[in-house]
Amino acid sequence: MQYISALQEFSGKEISNFLEKKDFEFTARSTAELRGWQPGDAKYKETEDTLIKIWDSLQKHAKKDNNGKVFLSDWIATWEDFKKNPTSPLEWQSLYCKYNFQLLDYGGDGVIDADEFTSVQVSFYIEERDAVAAFKKTAKGKPTISWEEFRELWEEYFNSDDPDAPGNAIFVTDSSAPGEQGYNVDIATLNYDEK
């Protein structure tokens, strides 16, 4: 299930039954570490602010009274709604898309090239050969991926049922890892209900 794969890629850790604000703070710190930013740096603050905006917007669309948690059922429901109407993403989904583009556009020049894509994926423990193959697939033979192209790939990732669609490679999976979308996740054992 691509929604779970995107969640694991976002959080950078094992999947639990819910997200909390601290998961977004952890992602901000991890991103800053990857980029070499220090607390107080403008890019660190921008990333942290973006991730907290994603959290705040996501929480607005979650079930009420979840005690500061967004459950997997809420995460999945928002992506299923996006699949029904991909031209009208929720605010947090648009921010999340832009965050991922900016993360991959390591040089900040408005396009993602093969070296940027590969180096970021390798920093998330993806095998280099898998990252290179994923870039080739997503870029469709071109040397770069623009913001507009990335948005189209993003939409395809969350909406296509074709496993060979180029968009299905934006969240790279490790070909040596078992499980759904390359992750060792047993979807049947996940509990989507609040406890």
N, C-alpha and C positions, 0 to 999 in steps of 0.2 A: 504494500500500500504506500503510494508515493507521499501521502500526507505524513505518515510516520517517519519516513526517510528524511523528509524536509525538516521535521521536528528534531530528529537526532543530529542532523547536520547543523542546525541552528544552535542547539544547546551544547553540542560538542561533548556530550556525555551519554551515558546509558539512559534509556527512556524510562521515566517513571509515569505514574498515572496522572500527573498534573504538572503545571508550570507555576512558578512563583516569581515575584519581582526579582528575587536574588538570582534566578537563572539568567535574567536579562543583564543584571549587573555583572555576573560572571562572564557572560558573552562579551560585554564591553571591555572588561579587563583582558580577556583572552585575545580579542581583536587588537587592543592596544599593544599587548606583548608581541603579537605577531608582527606588527608594524614598527615596533620600537618606540612607541609613544609613551611618555611619562604622564602621570596624573598632573593636571595643570596645563598640558599641551592643548592647543586649540583643537586639533583633530581628535584627541582623546575625548574632550568635552563634547564635541559635535557627535561623535559615535555614541557616547553615553546618553546624550539627550535624545538622539534618534531611537535608540533601543528602549528608553523609558517611554517615549511617545508610542512606540509599537505596543509595549505592555499596557499602557493606559487605554489605548484604543481596543486592544484585544479584550481587556477586562470588561469594557462596555458591552461587548457582544456575547459575553459568557453568561451562564445562568447566574442569577442573583444569589447573594448570600453564600458565596463559596469560600468565605474566610480568607480572601487574598490569594486564591488559587484559581487557575484556569485548567479545567480537566480535559483529558484527551477527547472526550465526547464533544466538548465545545470547540476545540481546535479542529477536529474532523468536520463538525457541522458547518463551520465557517468556510472551509475549503469546498465542501459539497455545495454550499450556496454559491460560491464563486464559480464552480463548474456549471451551474445552471444559468449564470449570468456573468460571463467573464469580462464583459465590457464595463461592469460596475463593481470593481473590487472595493472591499472595505478599506477604510483609511489605513489600518495597520498592515493590510496585505500590500498596498502600494508602497508604504514605507519599508516593509520587509523586502520587497523586490528591489527597491533602490539601494538598500543597505547591502544586499548580496552583490549587486552590480559594482558598487563602490569598493567592496571588499576584494573582488576579483580584479578590478581596474587599479591594480597596485600602484601604477605610475601616475594615476590621476589625470590622464590625457583624454578621457571620454570614450576610450575603446579598450577592450580586453584583447590582449595578444596571447599567443601560445605560451610564452615564458611566464607571463603573469598568472594565467590560469593554472598552469602546471605547478608553479612555486607555491601558490596559495593552497592548492589541493594537497600537495605533498606535506605542507605544514599541518594539515589535518589528518596525517597518517595514511594518506591514499598512496598507493604504489604509483611511481612516476609513469610507468607504461600505461596504467589505467587513465591517469590524468591526460596524458598526451592523446590517447585514443578518444577520450571524451571531448577534448577540444576540437579535434579533427571532425568529429561527428556534429558538434554544435555549430562550428564555424562554417560547415558545408564547403570546405575547401578554400575558404578565404583566410587571409592572414589575421584578421581581427573580427571582433563582434562589437557592434555599436550598441548604444543604449536602446534604441528602437528595436534592434534585432534581439537583444536580450529580453526585452519585455515580451516579444512574440514567443521566444523560446520558453519563457517563464509560464506564459499562458498555456502553451502546449504541454509543458511538464505536468501541470495540475489538471489538464482537461483531456489529454489524449489517452486512448486505450491501446494505442499502438506502441509496444515496447521498443520498437526501432525508430520512433520519432526522434528527431534531433534534440528536441527540448528535454527528452527524458534522460539526457546526459549532463544537464547542468549541475545536478547534485551527483557528483562522481561517486561510484561505488567501487569498492575493492573487490576485484574479481576472485581473489583468494578467500574472501570471507563468505561463510554460509549465511543463508537466511534471506528474508525479503529485501529486495533492492540492495543486496550485498551486505546487509547488516544481520547480525545474529539475533533476530527478533522473532519470537513466536507470537504472531498476531492473535492466535486463539486464546492465549493466556492473559492478554492484557485486559484489565478491568476498566471499562469506560465509565463506570458509575462512581459518583461521589461516595465517599465513606465518611 
